[in-house]
Amino acid sequence: MQLLKKAIIYLLLIFCSAVYLVAQERVEAAGEPQPEMIGIDTAQQALKEVSISKFEDPAFWYGVMARDEGLITLRRFEGGPLDKKPIPGEVEAGIEEQDKYVLGVKVQFFARGMRTFVIKPVKPLPVEGICKTVSVWVVGRNMNHMLKLLISDYFGKAAEITMGKLNFSGWKKLTVAIPPHIVQKDYHYSNKTGITIEGFKIETDPMESYGNYYIYFDALRVVTDLFSEETRDRDDLPDSW
């Protein structure tokens, strides 16, 4: 019986890995992840694009950096990427939320080296449903620094997901798929699913971590499967007490 269970778990891991590899191949072909092909675990899906943060309030974000490595400052600036498109669901619902500012981050390095700094929200940002992809618009200033997404899974376990290098000029939309091994639900409970976004981490290239570095953020969005949320029993009780 134990061997049978191990075999089933092994086959499930192979299947999840195969699905993720297929999604990654489509990423390379299409330029960004295909949400409908990532982490399929239900017969039906209800995929929706959702805005998590428009970075309108700089007081909601703060920077963390070692005191002996440099200084970090956050400000908001009016502007945004011209290629950013409105979310269809918000347009259909008639939502007209303010979206005229971006978050600017300035880092002043004390000395060249392998440096790391983090941008975090005052409160973690929960994502309902089974999150498929996370995207954010970034100005990278054509540096070889690496941007990583910080999340916590269903059980609060921390994880880092690489979004890509910042070696481009101007605005660029960076999109990353949430790997299937990130736990987003527990079959015992149906009233809670998803991940929590904890912020962003930038790992700098030691050859380019000198002087001042500027990076800007706008339009943090997710594509999430809300099928389980929409089919949940309305009279079910939340286990949050």
C-alpha positions in Angstrom: 0.0 0.0 0.0 2.9 2.4 0.9 4.6 1.6 -2.4 1.3 2.4 -4.3 1.0 5.7 -2.5 4.6 6.6 -3.3 4.1 5.6 -7.0 1.0 7.8 -7.2 2.8 10.8 -5.7 5.7 10.3 -8.0 3.4 10.2 -11.1 1.7 13.4 -9.9 5.0 15.1 -9.5 6.0 14.1 -13.0 2.7 15.3 -14.4 3.0 18.7 -12.7 6.5 19.1 -13.9 5.5 18.2 -17.4 2.6 20.8 -17.3 5.0 23.4 -16.0 7.6 22.6 -18.7 4.9 22.9 -21.4 3.9 26.3 -20.0 7.6 27.4 -19.9 8.0 26.4 -23.6 5.0 28.5 -24.5 6.5 31.3 -22.5 9.6 31.2 -24.7 7.4 31.0 -27.9 4.8 33.6 -27.0 7.0 35.9 -24.9 5.0 35.5 -21.6 3.3 32.7 -19.7 -0.1 31.3 -20.8 -2.3 31.2 -17.7 -4.7 28.6 -19.0 -1.8 26.1 -19.3 -0.3 26.5 -15.8 -1.1 24.3 -12.8 -4.4 22.8 -14.1 -6.0 21.0 -11.2 -9.7 21.4 -11.9 -12.0 20.3 -14.8 -13.0 23.9 -15.3 -11.3 27.3 -14.9 -12.5 30.8 -14.4 -9.5 32.9 -15.2 -9.6 36.6 -14.5 -7.0 39.4 -14.5 -7.0 41.3 -11.2 -5.2 44.4 -10.1 -3.3 43.9 -6.9 -1.7 47.3 -6.6 -1.5 50.4 -8.8 1.3 51.9 -6.7 -0.7 55.1 -6.2 0.2 55.4 -2.5 4.0 55.4 -1.7 3.3 55.3 2.0 2.0 51.7 1.5 5.5 50.6 0.4 8.8 50.7 2.1 12.4 49.7 1.3 14.8 47.5 3.2 18.6 47.5 2.7 21.6 46.7 4.9 22.8 50.0 6.5 26.4 49.3 5.6 25.5 48.8 1.9 23.6 51.9 1.0 20.5 54.1 1.4 17.1 53.4 -0.1 14.4 56.1 -0.8 10.9 55.7 -2.1 8.8 58.4 -3.9 5.8 58.5 -6.2 5.9 60.2 -9.6 3.2 61.0 -12.1 3.3 58.9 -15.2 3.2 55.3 -16.3 3.8 53.0 -19.3 2.0 54.0 -22.5 1.5 50.4 -23.5 -0.3 49.5 -20.3 -3.8 48.3 -21.1 -6.9 48.6 -18.9 -8.2 45.4 -17.2 -11.3 44.2 -19.2 -13.2 43.3 -16.0 -12.7 46.8 -14.5 -13.9 48.4 -17.8 -17.0 46.1 -17.9 -17.8 46.9 -14.2 -17.4 50.6 -14.7 -14.5 50.8 -12.2 -12.6 54.1 -12.5 -10.0 53.9 -9.8 -7.2 56.5 -9.9 -4.2 55.4 -11.8 -1.8 58.3 -12.5 1.2 57.6 -10.3 4.1 55.1 -10.2 6.5 54.1 -7.4 10.1 55.3 -7.7 12.9 53.7 -5.8 16.4 55.3 -5.5 19.3 53.3 -4.1 22.6 55.0 -3.2 25.4 52.4 -3.0 28.2 53.0 -0.5 30.6 50.6 -2.3 30.6 48.2 -5.2 29.7 44.6 -4.4 26.9 42.0 -4.3 24.1 44.0 -2.8 20.4 43.2 -2.1 17.5 45.4 -1.4 13.8 44.6 -0.9 10.6 46.6 -1.6 7.7 45.5 0.6 4.1 46.5 1.2 3.1 47.6 4.7 0.6 44.7 4.7 1.0 41.6 2.6 -1.2 41.5 -0.5 -3.4 38.4 -0.6 -4.4 36.9 -4.0 -7.7 34.9 -4.0 -8.1 31.8 -6.1 -5.4 29.8 -7.7 -2.9 32.3 -8.9 -1.5 31.5 -12.4 0.7 34.5 -13.3 2.0 37.7 -11.7 3.0 40.7 -13.8 4.4 44.1 -13.0 5.6 47.0 -15.2 9.2 48.0 -14.4 11.8 50.6 -15.6 15.0 48.7 -15.2 17.6 51.3 -16.4 19.4 48.6 -18.4 21.3 47.1 -15.5 22.1 43.4 -15.0 20.3 43.3 -11.7 17.8 40.5 -11.0 14.2 41.1 -9.9 12.6 38.5 -7.8 9.0 38.1 -6.6 8.5 37.4 -2.9 5.4 35.4 -1.9 4.1 33.1 0.8 2.1 30.0 0.0 -1.2 28.7 1.5 0.6 27.6 4.7 2.6 30.9 5.0 5.8 29.3 3.7 8.1 31.9 2.0 9.2 31.5 -1.6 11.2 33.5 -4.2 10.3 33.5 -7.9 12.7 35.0 -10.4 10.9 37.5 -12.7 13.9 38.4 -14.8 16.9 40.7 -15.4 16.5 44.4 -15.5 18.8 44.9 -18.5 16.3 46.9 -20.6 15.6 50.6 -21.1 12.2 52.2 -20.4 9.1 50.4 -19.3 8.7 46.7 -19.7 6.1 44.3 -18.4 7.7 41.4 -16.5 5.4 38.3 -16.1 6.2 35.1 -14.2 4.2 31.9 -13.8 3.6 30.5 -10.3 5.1 27.0 -10.3 2.7 24.1 -9.5 4.8 23.1 -6.5 3.7 26.3 -4.7 0.9 25.2 -2.5 -2.2 27.3 -2.9 -5.0 25.3 -1.3 -5.8 22.4 1.0 -8.6 20.0 0.1 -9.8 20.0 3.8 -10.8 23.7 3.5 -12.7 25.4 0.7 -13.0 28.9 2.1 -9.4 30.0 1.5 -7.1 29.6 -1.5 -4.2 31.4 -3.1 -0.9 33.0 -2.3 0.2 36.2 -0.6 2.5 38.7 -2.3 5.2 39.9 0.1 7.1 42.3 -2.1 10.1 42.4 -4.5 13.7 41.6 -4.1 16.5 43.0 -6.3 19.8 41.2 -6.4 22.4 43.6 -7.9 25.3 42.8 -10.3 28.5 43.6 -8.4 29.9 45.2 -11.5 27.0 47.7 -11.7 26.2 48.3 -8.0 27.8 51.7 -7.6 26.6 55.3 -7.5 22.9 55.8 -7.7 20.4 53.3 -9.1 16.8 54.1 -10.0 13.9 51.7 -10.6 10.2 52.3 -11.1 7.1 50.1 -10.6 3.6 50.2 -11.9 0.5 48.0 -12.3 1.0 44.9 -10.2 -1.5 42.4 -11.6 -2.3 38.7 -11.4 -4.2 36.2 -13.5 -6.1 33.9 -11.1 -8.5 31.0 -11.4 -11.6 32.0 -9.4 -13.6 28.8 -10.2 -13.4 27.5 -6.6 -14.3 30.9 -5.2 -17.4 31.3 -7.5 -18.6 27.7 -6.7 -18.1 28.0 -2.9 -21.2 27.4 -0.7 -22.4 30.8 0.5 -23.5 29.4 3.9 -20.0 27.9 4.6 -18.2 29.3 7.7 -14.7 30.8 7.6 -12.0 29.1 9.7 -10.3 32.4 10.7 -11.2 32.7 14.4 
